[in-house]
C-alpha cells in the first residue's frame, strides 16, 4: 500500500489562499496567484516537483478547492448548476478525486480518467475510499488549506510537501491553523529563486 502525501504552496507567513474566494479570484484576493507562478511561468525548472503532485492513484480535496459553490448544490440550469471544477474537461488528476462536502452530489466523470466523487462522511471516510481506489499507489491530499489541516489533525498525512514562495499575504487560509503540535523530519529540500521545495515525513 502507498502512503498519503500532501502538496501545498504557501506564502512565507503560511497562507495557501487569500480571502474572499470567488469565480474571478479562485484562490482568493491579494495576489495569491503568485503562489503558483513557479508551476506555470517556470515549469521547466520544477518538472520533478510538478510531476510528483499528479503521480498519486487517488486524491482527496475540499469543496472550496473544487469550486466557488457554497451551501446546497444549485440545480441544473441555475448559476453553477453545471459546475465541473476549475480545470476544464480534462483535469490534471487522471484518477478518482474524492471531494469533501456536506451536501450529496452525483459523481462527475471527466476526460482522462478523472472522476469527482463527493463524500459527506468526513476526512477519514474520504481517505479510506481513496486508499481503496488507489490500490498500491499513493493517495494525495490535494488541498486546500482547510482540508490539509483536517488531514494533519486526523493523523492521516505521511509525507508533507511544502512549496514555500517568497512573499507574504497577511490574511487568508493558513496551513497548520488549529493543528496540534507536529514533529516533522526533513527528507528533501531544493531551493530556486521562485520557491523552496521542502518535503517532510510526519513523525508518529
matplotlib code that plots the C-alpha trace (Angstrom):
import matplotlib.pyplot as plt

x = [0.0, 1.2, 1.5, -0.7, 1.1, 0.1, 1.4, 0.6, 2.1, 2.3, 3.5, 6.3, 3.6, 1.9, -1.1, -2.2, -5.2, -6.2, -9.5, -12.8, -12.6, -14.8, -15.2, -13.0, -10.5, -10.4, -7.7, -8.9, -7.6, -4.3, -2.3, -2.4, -1.9, 1.8, 2.0, 1.8, 3.9, 6.7, 4.3, 3.4, 5.9, 8.9, 7.6, 10.8, 12.7, 10.3, 9.5, 10.1, 8.1, 5.1, 5.2, 5.1, 1.9, -0.1, 1.5, -1.0, -3.5, -6.4, -6.9, -8.9, -9.8, -12.1, -15.2, -13.7, -10.9, -13.4, -15.3, -16.9, -20.3, -21.4, -24.4, -26.7, -25.6, -27.5, -30.0, -29.1, -29.8, -29.1, -25.8, -23.0, -25.6, -23.3, -20.1, -17.4, -14.3, -11.7, -9.7, -11.7, -12.9, -9.6, -8.4, -4.8, -5.5, -6.4, -7.6, -10.5, -10.9, -12.9, -14.4, -15.4, -18.8, -21.8, -24.2, -24.7, -23.9, -23.7, -20.3, -18.9, -16.8, -14.4, -12.0, -8.6, -9.7, -10.7, -13.9, -15.1, -16.8, -18.5, -18.1, -20.3, -18.9, -15.7, -11.9, -11.5, -14.2, -12.8, -9.3, -10.5, -12.3, -9.2, -7.0, -9.3, -9.3, -5.5, -4.6, -0.8, -0.3, -0.1, -3.1, -2.7, -4.4, -4.9, -6.0, -6.9, -5.6, -8.6, -8.7, -4.9, -5.4, -8.1, -5.9, -3.0, -5.2, -6.6, -3.0, -3.6, -0.7, 2.6, 4.6, 4.1, 5.5, 5.5, 6.3, 7.2, 7.1, 9.0, 6.0, 3.6, -0.2, -1.2, -4.6, -6.5, -6.4, -3.4, -1.7, -1.4, -4.2, -5.7, -3.5, -1.9, 1.9, 3.6, 7.1, 8.4, 11.6, 13.1, 13.5, 14.4, 14.8, 15.5, 15.5, 15.1, 14.6, 10.9, 10.2, 11.7, 10.5, 10.5, 9.5, 8.8, 7.9, 5.3, 6.8, 4.4]
y = [0.0, 3.5, 6.5, 9.6, 12.7, 16.3, 19.1, 22.7, 26.1, 28.6, 32.1, 32.9, 33.7, 30.4, 31.2, 28.9, 31.0, 34.6, 35.9, 36.1, 33.2, 33.8, 32.8, 35.8, 35.0, 31.2, 31.3, 34.5, 38.1, 39.8, 38.4, 34.8, 33.6, 34.4, 31.3, 29.2, 31.2, 28.6, 25.9, 27.8, 30.5, 28.5, 25.0, 23.7, 24.4, 22.4, 19.4, 16.8, 18.5, 19.1, 15.5, 14.3, 16.4, 14.4, 11.0, 9.6, 6.9, 8.8, 12.3, 13.9, 17.6, 20.1, 21.5, 25.0, 23.7, 22.1, 25.3, 28.5, 27.0, 27.2, 25.6, 23.4, 22.4, 24.5, 22.8, 22.2, 25.4, 27.7, 29.6, 27.0, 24.2, 22.6, 23.3, 20.6, 22.1, 24.7, 22.5, 22.1, 18.8, 17.0, 17.8, 17.0, 14.2, 11.3, 9.3, 9.3, 12.5, 12.4, 15.8, 16.6, 18.2, 18.4, 18.0, 14.9, 15.1, 12.5, 11.6, 13.7, 11.6, 13.7, 13.0, 11.5, 9.1, 11.8, 11.2, 13.6, 11.6, 13.5, 12.3, 13.6, 11.4, 13.4, 13.2, 9.6, 8.2, 10.1, 8.8, 5.3, 5.5, 7.0, 4.2, 1.6, 3.3, 3.8, 0.2, 0.1, 3.7, 6.8, 8.9, 12.7, 15.3, 17.9, 20.8, 23.4, 24.5, 23.6, 20.0, 19.6, 20.9, 18.3, 15.6, 16.7, 16.9, 13.4, 11.9, 10.9, 12.5, 10.6, 13.0, 16.7, 18.7, 22.4, 24.7, 28.0, 31.1, 34.3, 36.6, 37.4, 37.6, 38.8, 37.1, 34.2, 30.4, 29.4, 26.0, 24.4, 26.6, 24.9, 21.8, 20.2, 20.2, 18.0, 16.6, 16.7, 15.1, 16.9, 14.3, 16.6, 20.2, 22.2, 26.0, 28.1, 31.8, 31.2, 28.6, 26.5, 22.8, 21.2, 17.6, 16.3, 13.0, 13.3, 11.5, 9.5]
z = [0.0, -0.8, 1.6, 2.0, 0.6, 0.6, -1.6, -1.0, -2.0, 0.8, 1.5, 3.9, 6.5, 6.0, 3.8, 1.0, -0.2, 0.1, 1.5, -0.5, -2.9, -6.0, -9.6, -10.5, -7.8, -7.4, -4.7, -3.1, -3.3, -2.5, -5.4, -4.2, -7.8, -7.3, -5.1, -8.2, -10.6, -10.3, -11.6, -14.8, -15.7, -14.5, -15.2, -16.8, -13.7, -11.5, -13.6, -10.9, -8.2, -10.6, -11.7, -8.1, -7.4, -10.0, -9.5, -7.0, -7.6, -6.0, -4.4, -1.6, -1.9, -0.2, -1.7, -1.7, -3.9, -6.3, -6.9, -5.7, -4.9, -1.2, 0.5, -1.4, -4.9, -7.4, -9.8, -13.4, -15.3, -12.3, -11.9, -11.3, -11.8, -14.4, -12.4, -13.1, -11.5, -12.4, -14.8, -17.9, -19.5, -18.8, -15.2, -14.4, -11.9, -14.2, -11.2, -8.8, -6.8, -3.5, -2.7, 0.9, 1.2, 3.5, 0.5, -1.6, -5.3, -8.1, -9.3, -12.2, -14.7, -16.8, -19.6, -19.0, -16.2, -13.6, -11.7, -9.0, -6.2, -3.4, 0.2, 3.1, 5.9, 6.5, 6.0, 7.3, 5.0, 2.0, 2.7, 3.1, -0.3, -1.9, -0.5, -1.9, -5.3, -5.3, -4.6, -4.2, -5.3, -3.1, -2.0, -2.2, -0.1, -2.9, -0.8, 0.1, 3.4, 5.5, 4.1, 4.7, 8.2, 8.8, 7.5, 9.7, 12.7, 12.0, 11.6, 8.0, 6.3, 6.0, 3.8, 3.6, 0.7, 1.3, -1.6, 0.1, -2.1, -1.1, -0.5, 2.4, 2.1, 5.6, 5.6, 4.1, 4.7, 6.8, 6.8, 10.3, 11.7, 14.8, 14.1, 17.2, 17.5, 14.9, 14.7, 11.1, 9.7, 6.7, 3.8, 0.9, 0.1, -3.1, -3.4, -6.5, -6.8, -7.2, -4.4, -1.7, -2.0, 1.4, 1.9, 5.4, 6.9, 9.7, 12.7, 14.8]

ax = plt.figure().add_subplot(projection="3d")
ax.plot(x, y, z, "-o")
ax.set_aspect("equal")
plt.show()
